[in-house]
Amino acid sequence: MIKTVCFSGLRTQKLPWKADKNDLQCIKLKELLRERILYMILDNGISHFISGMARGVDTYAAEIVLELKKTYPITLECALPCMEQAGIWEEEDRIRYFSIIGWADHQTMIEKHYTIDCFEKRNRYMVMKSDIVLAVWDGQAGGTANTIHYAREAGKPILIIDPTTLREYKY
């Protein structure tokens, strides 16, 4: 049986360092994400990962999974809320987005075109397809909070990393 983890996390604009990839806290978070993903592969038998492909944590996690795919027999699925997800992003972010999708093993399009609830449907899809939810969250309202709520309702184990303190919490 394939075991699956989905990622949920803050978008770039909500992270303490915004888009500064050279910020020490950003670098530390990426290192911690890599450690947790590797632990899930080696100690929990996780072989499939799902990213919602938002800018920020989703993208970090997807890139880490793609890097680890070179060594481990794992797969990456991109759960896309709609075709227009990256439509208004800056060019650098769009290039990164489409590169990840191109290297991913699976792409799941939740809605062909944007709907008011396509992001919520994407988040529910990821939770229902997963055995574990790995979230980077600071306690604020938003999509990550909603995803954690769905996971709690579904009785899924949740590992939360606070992006400011890098402390980990299990639910």
Rosetta blueprint (number, residue, H / E / L):
1 M L
2 I L
3 K E
4 T E
5 V E
6 C E
7 F E
8 S E
9 G E
10 L L
11 R L
12 T H
13 Q H
14 K H
15 L L
16 P L
17 W L
18 K L
19 A L
20 D L
21 K L
22 N L
23 D L
24 L H
25 Q H
26 C H
27 I H
28 K H
29 L H
30 K H
31 E H
32 L H
33 L H
34 R H
35 E H
36 R H
37 I H
38 L H
39 Y H
40 M H
41 I H
42 L H
43 D H
44 N H
45 G L
46 I E
47 S E
48 H E
49 F E
50 I E
51 S E
52 G L
53 M L
54 A L
55 R L
56 G L
57 V H
58 D H
59 T H
60 Y H
61 A H
62 A H
63 E H
64 I H
65 V H
66 L H
67 E H
68 L H
69 K L
70 K L
71 T L
72 Y L
73 P L
74 I L
75 T E
76 L E
77 E E
78 C E
79 A E
80 L E
81 P L
82 C L
83 M L
84 E L
85 Q L
86 A L
87 G L
88 I L
89 W L
90 E L
91 E H
92 E H
93 D H
94 R H
95 I H
96 R H
97 Y H
98 F H
99 S H
100 I H
101 I H
102 G H
103 W H
104 A L
105 D L
106 H E
107 Q E
108 T E
109 M E
110 I L
111 E L
112 K L
113 H L
114 Y L
115 T L
116 I L
117 D L
118 C H
119 F H
120 E H
121 K H
122 R H
123 N H
124 R H
125 Y H
126 M H
127 V H
128 M H
129 K H
130 S L
131 D L
132 I E
133 V E
134 L E
135 A E
136 V E
137 W L
138 D L
139 G L
140 Q L
141 A L
142 G L
143 G H
144 T H
145 A H
146 N H
147 T H
148 I H
149 H H
150 Y H
151 A H
152 R H
153 E H
154 A H
155 G L
156 K L
157 P L
158 I E
159 L E
160 I E
161 I E
162 D L
163 P L
164 T L
165 T L
166 L L
167 R L
168 E E
169 Y E
170 K E
171 Y L
